[in-house]
Amino acid sequence: MASTAAAGTPPGPAAPRSRKSVTGTRRAVAALFLLPALVLLGALVVYPIGYSVIRSFYDQSGDGFAGFDNYEALFTDDGIRTALKNNIIWVVFAPTVATALGLVFAVLTERVRWGTAFKLVVFMPMAISMLAAGIIFRLVYDQDPEKGVANAVWVGVHDTFAQSSAFPKAHPGRESPLRAAGGGAFVTKEPVRAGTPVALPLVGVAPDQLPDGAGKAAAPKAEPGKVTGTTWQDFTRGKGVGTLNGVDGTEVGYGGMRIEAVKDGKVVASATAAGDGTFTLPAEADGALLRLPGDNFEEAYNGLDWLGPALVTPAVIGSYVWMWAGFAMVLIAAGLAGVPRELLEAARVDGAGEWQVFRRITVPMLAPVLAVVTVTLMINVLKVFDLVFIIAPGSSQDDANVLALELYRKGFSEDQPGIASAISVFLLLLVIPVMWFNVRRLRREVRR
């Protein structure tokens, strides 16, 4: 009977099994291991965000409730508005240029044998900190062509097509027969006569800045029917040494100086001085005034003011692109390795050119990777601080200002923590849509 009763008794509930994750790990154990990370996340991320949000509604002292006054300052303060404008420029241009360069590098390096070495060189700046990169480019953009690489190259290109003046600081000395004229030129006080030598003494050019072809000055010799003369550096070392407005043996001629004969405001003849400073003009110069044009004395071209108010933001963006183009190239190259080569070859067989293959097949196939790179760089440039702070000098830092730098300045230099907190919350609000777009796109990729 007992066995029959036991047989007729319905089975009891099964013993509960421990809940496990899809990887087979017990969820309690997984939570235990995640706990330290969650604590750090709360302490380093959640708490600062919450505190910043609360602090943004209080005044400078932190005791009085300011409402939305700090947020109103975001759109009324000139410094913050400049920073916001520059951030827009950064978000539009920096990720676009870096991604475009990365795409070009990734595609082209697939076609050369030394592509790996090229990728290594382009990616190397990623190993440099923002601080070090800022110091490097502060030197690169130095105004002096002797120090700044950018201006050294720019001045070299300029001087290839436009000759620089060899006498930028030359001017008449005491009792000179020359007087100042308009446009930086100098003209003789009296008309010149054929057969009578003319002396055109100047001073003011440092010995180490004289032209390489300059030789010892020679006294002018009279020639019948012609106007002759000498233009030279009328200076001899030593007190009381040398003859004023006279050529001495140790003085140097202004070789290459251009001289014009002017009558009634018109140039009737011109000449260029030889290495010893001598020149000869035809008979048409008789009775004319001799003019040394202003372009003889123009200051040497010194390049662009890269860190001036007009160019400082593009210059800093250039340094950022230098650092991050390698990052974009590596990710795009990884995506390019997954593009089916059969598809590319089929397009070429069908008669498509390389540009058509690139535009209609390669770029569309790489669209997900390009989106990842662009969005990542957009998030990165929204919080850019180091490069702007280090590269932009104090005189133009206001013009290069960005939101992260303005946050630092308001919070520490100007002691306005309420406005600084409002800027940080505003930055967070700007980043959230970009992050949301990225997460949504990644989920779509997973569903595929």
Helices and strands as residue ranges (DSSP letters): H 2-8, H 27-41, I 42-46, H 47-55, H 69-73, H 78-109, H 115-123, G 124-127, H 130-140, H 149-161, E 178-180, G 182-184, E 186-188, E 198-202, G 207-209, E 227-233, E 258-263, E 266-272, E 278-281, G 283-285, E 289-292, G 294-296, H 312-337, H 341-349, H 354-357, I 358-362, H 363-365, H 367-382, H 386-391, H 403-408, I 409-413, H 417-447
